Amino acid sequence: MHHVLKIEDEFYEAKVAGIKPFEIRFNDRGFQKGDTVTFTQPVGAITRKGKWEITYVIGYQQRDGFVVFADKRIDEH
C-alpha cells in the first residue's frame, strides 16, 4: 500500500539527510512493512516530496493507536 503523509520542515530535513530513519504516527492507515510512503513538505508555492519504504513497524510502548516505523529512502533526487 502507498501512503501520502505531510511532514514538518525540521523533520523532513532530518529525514532527507538520513539522520531520522523512523516515524511515530497514529496508525489510522494500517502501516505495514513493505508499504511505501511519500512525505510532502509544502514550501511556499511548491511542495517538496520524497518516497520511502517502510522496513519495520512496532507498537511496543506507544500511546494507544500509535506505531513507530523505520523507513529507507527509495528515491534519490
N, C-alpha and C positions, 0 to 999 in steps of 0.2 A: 504494500500500500504506500502511497505517496502523500505526504503532509506538507502544507504550506503554513509556516509559522512566522509571526512578527518577532523581532528581537531588538532590544535596546542597543544603541550605538556602542557603548562601552563593552557589552558582551559580544557584539558582532565583531568588533576589532580583535578581541581576545581569541575568538573562535577562528577567525581568518589567520591570525598569527600562529595558531596551533597550540596555544597555551591554555585553552579551555575546551578539552575534548569531551565535554559532558553537558547535559541539560537536566534541570529539575523542572518538571512540568506536571500540571494537572493532567491525569490520564483519561481525558474525555474522548480520546481518539483510539484508544487501544493500541498504543505503541508496541511494536514487536521488533525483535532482531531481524534485520534484512529489509525493514521499511526504509524508505528514503524521505528526506526532509529538505525542503527549500526554505532557508531562513531569509526573510526580507527585512530590509532596514531602510526606511524612507529617508532621503536626504534632499530636502527642498523639493524640486520638481522631478527628481529622479529617484529611483529605488535601486539600491544595491542588493544583490542576492547571490547566494551560493547554494550548492547542493551537497548534502552529507548523507551517509548511510549509517543507520543505527546498528551498532555492533554488539550491544549488551543492554539489557533492561533489568532493573531491580527496584522493588518497592520497599525493601527492608529499612525499617526505622524512619520511614517517611510519614508525613501527615496523611490522613485518610484521603485516598483518591489520587495521591501524587506518586510519581516514579522518578527515578534517575535513569537516564540512558546515556551510554557512551556512544560517540559517533566519530566517523572519519570522513574527511572531505573527499568527494569523488569527482568534483570538477575543479580544474585549476585555471585561474584567469591570469 
